[in-house]
Amino acid sequence: MAIRVHSGGHSYEGQSYTVDGAVLEDGAPFVVIDLMSLNRVRVDAASATTWVECGATLSKVYYAGAASSVSSSSMANGSSSSLAFTAGLCSTVSVGGHISGSGFGLLLRKFMLTVDNKNVLDAEGRVLDQGAMGKDLIPVPGTVMVFTLKREGSVDAIARLVHWWPSVGPALPDEFYLSIFLMMGGSLQEDDNVTVFPELDLVEMELSEMSWVESAMQFARLSSVEELTSRVSKMKYYGTNKSDYVKQPIQRDALAEILRYLSTGPVGYNVQYGITWEAGKDDGEAGMTWLRTLYEYMALHVSYDPRATYVNYIDLDLSMEVAPATTTNASVLAVGRARNFDRLVQAKTHIDPANVFNNAQSIPPLERHD
């Protein structure tokens, strides 16, 4: 019988509460272990340590760390620091699913991914780590500077800006988090004289000082810090996303073509490509077709052999066939060590030899010969 473990947050493909028809016959029962109610967060500000149950959302963890900072003796004594947790931007992802693969957030460049700082307690009571964990929570300044620039321009001007951005980002101090969001609205401007971006002309009124937890609230598109404690999003729309690794800079003429394609539909593009549609409207199929067409075009400019995406940005289009129940040493050798597949198979075989926990893209264990 298939088993799924569900922490209660959102995911791209819903693999924690669905089973593919190729795994089970349609209508066959399967088990969902629902951990959503295990959602307590306890913080010891003095030791910068937190105990988090896997059903808690990331936003609840952020809120708890900030709240404990305000009430701690260090803050009362005039310290300007706060406590934060390095994890993703999406507020409604639960800790259980997030930590297993992690995701990109505001503290990524300074403190790396959650999984880079993870200790694991196995069934034998052994603590496994990378020797670099230190503390669960990390100190951040009492105030941070946030700026959001909104600029309009011609296709070529925007293409020049996006082409320039990858050379600027890596040169910034690690304290910076920088991203670009492209959204088409109104008529498409081909005239290069409409707008240029010499240095983006950042002005003081576009800068905002706030606490770190307020910045997490803003990037999660919430209206108050208190909303971080809610696991239910107030946004009334559906959406889907795809993602790629860009290994070589995308040329300006290709970026211009991408921008022209974006003008054919309501879409957001940052590190990912996404499309949304209002709840209650039957626009899902058209939206998926639009997104897949853009994704096919991007194949010329991103990772290939294989086409790759971040592990927690699950995309079932990358593996239309269901993952096999087991694999063989010959198959492991055929894939090769360059992609780390053999080490993943060995780990899976040791931890879950019966493949109890699996999904459409999970690593299979080696065949058993009892």
N, C-alpha and C positions, 0 to 999 in steps of 0.2 A: 504494500500500500504506500502511495506517495505521501510525503510529509512536507509541509511548508511551515516556516517560522515567520511570524508577522509581528513587527514591533509597532505597527499602527500609523506610520508616517507615509508620505507619498513616495512614489518611485516611478521611473519612466515606463516600465513594462508590466508592473503589477505581479512580478514573479513570486512574491511572498504570499499571495492568496489565490493564485490560479495555477492550473496544470494543463499543459498542452495536450491536445487530443491524441498525439502520437505516443504520449507516455501512458495514458489511461484511455480506455474506451469512453466515448462520450456518455456522460451521465454517471460514470463510475465514481464511487465515493473516494475522497482523500481527506487527510487530516490537516487542519490548520491549528498550529499552536499559537494562540493569540496572547502576546505579551504586552498589549497596549496599556493595561491597568497597572503594570509594574513601572510606574513613572515618577517615583520620588527622586528628589535631588537634595543631598545633604552636603553642606559646605563647611569646612573648618578653615576660616580665613587666616588664622594664626600660622597654620602649616601649609597654606595654599593647596589644600587637598579637597577633593570632592568625591563623593560616592554617588554614582548615577545609575539608576535602573534603566534597562534597555528600552523601555517604552516611553521615556521622556523625550520630548522634542529638543532639537538644538537650541531653539529660542528660549526654552525653559531653563536650560543649562546656562545660557548667557545671562538671563535675568537673575538667576540665583547667585552667580558669581558677582555680579554688580551689586546686588542687594546686600550680600555679606560684606562687601568692601565698605559700603556706607556705614554699616553698623559696627564694624570692627574697631578695636582700640587703636590700630595704626592710623585709621582715618581720623579718629578723635584727636590724636596727637599731632595732626597737621600734615600727615603724609598725603601726597597728591597722587598716589598710585591707585589703580583699581585692579580687579582680578578678571581675567578673561580666559577663554578656552579656544584653542585653534581648531576651527571646524568650518563648515560650509556656509554659504550665504542663505540658502533656502531655510526658512524658519520652521516649516512643517515636516522636515525629515526627522525621523526618530533615531536615537543614538545607536540602537542595535544594528540597524541596517547601514548607518553612516560609518561607524567605526570599522566595520568589516572591510570597507573599501575606501572610505574617506571621500573628500571632495574639496573644492577650491573655495577659500574664504578670504576675509580681510587680512588675516594674520599669516597667510601662506608664505609670503616672501621672507618674513622675519623668523617664523617659528616652524615652518614646513607643515606637512599634512598631519592630521591626527594619527594616522597609522605609523608615521615616522617616529612617534613618541609613545608607542603603545607597549605596555607590559601585558603579558598573557599568563593567566593562571590556568594550568591544565588540570585534567581530572585526577592526576596523582599529587596535586598540591604544589607542583613546581612553578616558580615564577620565571617566565622566559622574557627577556628584554634585549634591547640592543645596546645597553650600557649608557644610554643618553637621556633617559626619561626625566630624572630629577624629580620634579613636582608635577601634579596633575594640572593645576591652574598656573597661569603665567602673569607676571605683573605688566600692566600697560599704563601709560600716562593717564592722569586724571582727566585730561582733555585731549582731544584729537582734532585735527583740522580736516574738514570734508569740503570738497568742491565738486560740483556737477556742472559741466559746461554743456550748453545746448547751442549748437551752431547749425545754420543752414548753408547750403552751397551747391555748386554745380557738381555733376558727376565727376568731372576731372579733378576739381578741387578736393572733394572728399576722398577720391581714390589716392591722391597724393598724400593726404593726411594719414590714411590707413597704412599706406606703404611705408611711411616714415615712422610710424608708431613702434614697430618691433625693434627698431634700432635705438629708440629712446628708453623703452621700458627696462631692459636689462641693466642700463647704466644708472638707474635711479637707486638711491639708498634702499636698504631692505625694509625700512619703515613705510615705504610707499606701497599702496595697492592701486593699480591703474588698470582700467578696462575701457573698451569702446563698445558702445551700443549704437547700431545703425538702424534707423527706422524711417521708412519712406512715408511721406505725407504730402498731399497736394500734387502739383504737376512736377514732372521730372525736368530739371534744368540742365541743358546741355551747354549753355553759354558759359565759358570759362571766366568771363569777366564779372559774373554775378558776385562771387565771394571768394576770397582767398584766406588762408589761415597762416599768417607769418609766424606768430607765436601763440595763437589762440586768443590773445588779448585778454588774459585772465584779469578780472578786476576785483577789488576788495569785496564788493557786494555779493560776489559769487562764492565767497569763502564763509564757512560756518564753523564756529567752535562748538563742540559738544562732547559728551562723555562717549567712551567706546561703545557702551551698550546702546546709546542713542544712534550711533552710526550703524550698528547691526540692525536696529529697528528700521532705519531709513532705507538701507539696501534691501531689506526684506519687504519693502513697500507697505509698511504698517503705519498707522496714524498715531500710536502711543506706545510707550515702553511697556505698559501693562498688557498690551495685546500679545507680547512675547510669551505670556503664560498660557495662551490658548493654543490648542493643537488644531483648531478648525480655521481654515482660511476664509476670509470674507469675500474673496474674489470669486465672482460668479461667471467663470468661463472655463472651457476645456482647452487643452493644448497638448502639443507633442513636440519633442526636441530630438535633434541629432547632433553629433559632435565629431570632430576630426582632430588629428594632430597635424600641424603645419610644420614640416621639417625644413623647408626652404622658403624664403620670402616670396609671397605671391606678387607677380609683376603688376605694374600699374594698369596696363591695358586689360588684364584679366580681372582686376578689382573693379574697373569701370563696367565690365560686362556683368559682374555679380550685382553691382548696384542697379543696373538697368533691369535685371531680373527681379530684384527685390521690389521694384516699383509695380510689379504685376500682381502683388498680393500683400495683405496686411501681415507683416512678419517682423520679428526682432532677430538681430544677428549680433552676438558678442563673440564669445569663444564657441558658441553653439549656433545652430540655426533653429528657429522655432516658429511655430504658427499657433495662434489661438483663435477660438471661436466662442461666441456667447452660449451659455447654457440654454437649452431649449431649442436651439437652431440646429437643423440637420446639415451642418457644413463640414462634418468630420472627414468624409471620404474625399471631398474636393480639396480640403486642406492637406491631407496626407499625400495626395497626388502632386500638389504644388511643391510640398517639401521634398519629396523623393526626386522630383525633377531637378531642383536646385542641388540636391545631394549628389546626383549623377554628374552634374556639371563640375562640381568641386573635386571630383576624382582626379582631375588633371593637375591639381595643385596641392594635394595633401598626401599623407602617408599611403603607401600601397604595398602589396605583396607581403603581408596582408593589409587590407584597409583596417585601420585601428581607431579605437576610441578609448576614453578613460574607463576603467573597469566598472565604476559605479554609474556610468552613463549607459545603462543597458540598452542595446539596440538589437532587437531580434532579427532585423533585416541582415545583420552581419552573419547570422548563423541560422539559416532557414531550416536546416536539419536539426533535430533534437540531439543533444549531446548523448553519446553512447553510454551505456550503463557501466562498461569496463573498457579498458584498453590493454594493449600488449606491449612488451618491451620493444618489439619490432616497430610498432606504430610510434612509440616514443622516439626511437632513433630516427625514424623517417622525418618527423617534424624537426628534430635537431635541437641541440642545446642552446643555440644562439637566442632562441625565444624563451628560454627558461622553462619550457614545458616539462622537461624531465624532472626538474626539482619540484615543480608543482604536483606532478603525478606521484612522486615519492611521498610528499607531505600528505596528500589526500589519502594514499594507501595506508599510511601509518595512523592517521587521525580518524578516518571514516572508511574502513576497508569495504564495508557493505554498501557504500553509497546511499546511506539513509537520507542524507540531506543533499538534494540536488535540484538543479533547474536547467533550463534550456541551454545555458552557457557554462555550466559548472565543469570543473576538471574531473574526469573519471579516474577511479583507482585502477590499479593493475588487476588483471584476472587472478582469481584465487584458484589454486589447485589443491583442494582438501583431500 
